[in-house]
């Protein structure tokens, strides 16, 4: 369980830092709806990622039927959580829809970037 929390902290901290920095740049550039929506989407992306980590241990040692039910309920709840920034962006002009969607994928983008950098950096060190 501790390794799950460490992984969550690593990726979620990086995601919120990137989103905050990018959001501030957009806000300072006069694109407030873009910056605010990016940060909003990232916050809900982080909540989704934490919910994934919290439900993993609950599935261990349960019957197959109960695991399927828990998985379906978990997915439904997480989809509802991820729908919130999209609905907010659609309802309010203060948030940009495409930025909110980009924010929803921020944790996944950070994970991909981390793995890509892990692959790239050792290759570059060998060439030097």
N, C-alpha and C positions, 0 to 999 in steps of 0.2 A: 504493500500500500504506500509505503514511503517513497519508493521509486516512481510511482505514478504521480505523486504530489510534486516531486522534484522535476519531473518532465513537464507537468502542467505549469509550474512556476517559471521554468526556463522559457517555454514557448509563449505563454500568456504575457509575461513581462516584456518580452521582445515585441510581441504583437501590439500591445498597448503603447509602447514607446514609439514604435514606427508610426502607428496611427495618430498619436498625439502630435508628433513632429510634422507629419505630412498634413494633418488637419490644421495645425497652426500656420503652416506655410500657405495653405489654401485660404484661410481666413484673412491673413495679412495681405494676400494678393487680391482680396475683395470678393472671393468666392466662398462666402460664409455657408451657404447651403451644402456645398460640396464637403467642406471641412467638418461641419457638424455631423453630416450623415456618415462620413467615413468613421468618425469616432463612435457614433451610435451603433453602427453595424459591427464594429470591432468589439464593443462591450458585450453585445449579445453573442458574438462568436466565441468569446471567452467563456461566457456562461454555459454555452452549449458544450464546449470542450471539457469544462469541469464536470458537467452532468454525465458525460460519457465516462470519465474516470471514476465517478462515484458509483455508477451502476455496474461496473465490471466485477467488483468483489461480491456483489449481491447475487450474481448468477452462479457462483461456484458452489457445488454441492447440492444444487436443486435438480429436480426431475426435468426431463426434456420438455414436457408440456408446460410446466411452470416457467421454464426459461424462455420458451417461445412467447408466452403471455407477457412476461416482464420485458422482453425485447420489443414487442409491439407497442406496449404502453410507453416505454422509454422513447422509442422513435417518434411516436405521435406527440408526446410532450415536447420533445426537442424541436420538432417541426413547428409546433405552436410558438415556442420561444423564438425561433428564427424568423417567424412571420411578423413578429412585432415591429422590427425596424423597417420592414418593407411596407407594412400598413401605415406606419407613422410617416414614412417618406411619401406615400401616395396621398395621404390625407392633408399633410401640411406642406406648404410651399417653402417652409424654412429648411427643409431637408431635400437633398437631391437623391432620386431613386437609384441611379446607377452607382453613386458613391456608397449608398447604404448596402447595396449588393456586394460591392468590392470589399467593404468592411466585414461583411459576413464571411468572406473567404480569407480574411487576414491571417488567422491562425494556421490554416492550411498552407498559405503562401509562405509563412515563416518556417514551417516544417520543411517544405520543399526547398527553400533557400538554404536552410541549415544543412540538409543532406547534399545539396549541390555543392556548397562550399567545402564540405567534408571530402567530396570526391575531387574537387578542383585543386585545393591547396596542397595535398600530398603530391599530386602530379607535378605541380610547379616546383616544389622543393627538390624533387628528384632531377629536374632539368637543370637546376642551378648547380 
